[in-house]
Amino acid sequence: MARNNRKIVPESRHVLQQWKYEIASEFGLPVGAGFSGSADTEFAGELGALGAGQSYGEYWGHLTSRENGSVGGEITKRLVAQAERNFML
């Protein structure tokens, strides 16, 4: 079965990417060009934090499935909340 990942609104790709990095930052996950490995050391093992001065850039492969899934789940939660707000107007 072929996958169809085509966006209904092509402009949404940028917003979804922005949300992905924003949520990862809120969760303290070490991703994105701006991350410098300064996560809280108490949770560093759980968060996959890097040593000082290191950066993963755009790479997400070092994160666990649970961490990546939590970002995707939060995106879905926000999309549903936004749709509900728009529906109520």
C-alpha positions as CSV (number, residue, x, y, z in Angstrom):
1,M,0.0,0.0,0.0
2,A,1.4,3.4,-1.0
3,R,1.8,6.1,1.5
4,N,0.4,9.5,0.7
5,N,2.1,12.2,2.8
6,R,0.9,15.0,0.6
7,K,-0.2,18.0,2.6
8,I,-3.7,19.4,1.8
9,V,-2.3,22.8,2.5
10,P,1.3,22.8,1.3
11,E,2.1,26.0,3.3
12,S,1.4,24.0,6.5
13,R,4.8,22.2,6.2
14,H,6.7,25.2,7.5
15,V,4.3,25.7,10.5
16,L,4.5,22.0,11.4
17,Q,8.3,22.0,11.2
18,Q,8.3,25.2,13.4
19,W,6.0,23.5,16.0
20,K,8.2,20.4,16.0
21,Y,11.3,22.3,17.1
22,E,9.3,24.5,19.4
23,I,7.8,21.5,21.2
24,A,11.1,19.6,21.3
25,S,12.6,22.7,23.0
26,E,9.8,22.9,25.5
27,F,10.4,19.2,26.3
28,G,14.1,19.8,26.7
29,L,15.1,17.5,23.8
30,P,18.5,18.1,22.2
31,V,17.6,18.9,18.6
32,G,17.8,21.9,16.2
33,A,20.7,24.1,15.2
34,G,20.4,26.2,18.3
35,F,20.8,23.4,20.9
36,S,24.2,23.5,22.6
37,G,23.9,20.6,25.0
38,S,22.9,22.5,28.0
39,A,20.1,20.3,29.2
40,D,19.5,19.8,32.9
41,T,22.1,17.2,34.1
42,E,19.6,15.5,36.4
43,F,17.6,14.3,33.4
44,A,20.5,14.2,30.9
45,G,20.4,10.4,30.5
46,E,16.7,10.3,29.9
47,L,16.7,13.3,27.5
48,G,19.7,12.1,25.5
49,A,21.7,15.3,26.3
50,L,25.0,15.8,24.6
51,G,28.2,17.0,26.3
52,A,28.9,20.7,26.5
53,G,29.6,22.4,23.2
54,Q,28.2,19.6,21.1
55,S,25.2,19.9,18.8
56,Y,23.1,17.5,16.7
57,G,21.9,20.2,14.3
58,E,18.9,18.8,12.3
59,Y,19.5,15.2,13.4
60,W,16.7,13.4,15.4
61,G,18.0,9.8,15.3
62,H,19.6,10.0,18.7
63,L,16.2,10.4,20.4
64,T,14.1,7.5,21.5
65,S,10.8,6.5,19.9
66,R,9.1,7.7,23.1
67,E,10.7,11.1,22.8
68,N,9.9,11.5,19.1
69,G,6.4,10.2,19.7
70,S,5.8,12.7,22.5
71,V,6.6,15.5,20.1
72,G,4.2,14.1,17.4
73,G,1.6,13.6,20.1
74,E,1.8,17.1,21.3
75,I,1.6,18.4,17.7
76,T,-1.6,16.4,17.2
77,K,-3.0,17.6,20.5
78,R,-2.4,21.3,19.5
79,L,-3.9,20.7,16.0
80,V,-7.0,19.2,17.5
81,A,-7.3,22.1,20.1
82,Q,-6.9,24.7,17.3
83,A,-9.5,22.9,15.1
84,E,-11.9,22.9,18.1
85,R,-11.4,26.6,18.7
86,N,-12.0,27.4,15.0
87,F,-15.0,25.2,14.9
88,M,-16.6,27.0,17.9
89,L,-16.3,30.4,16.3
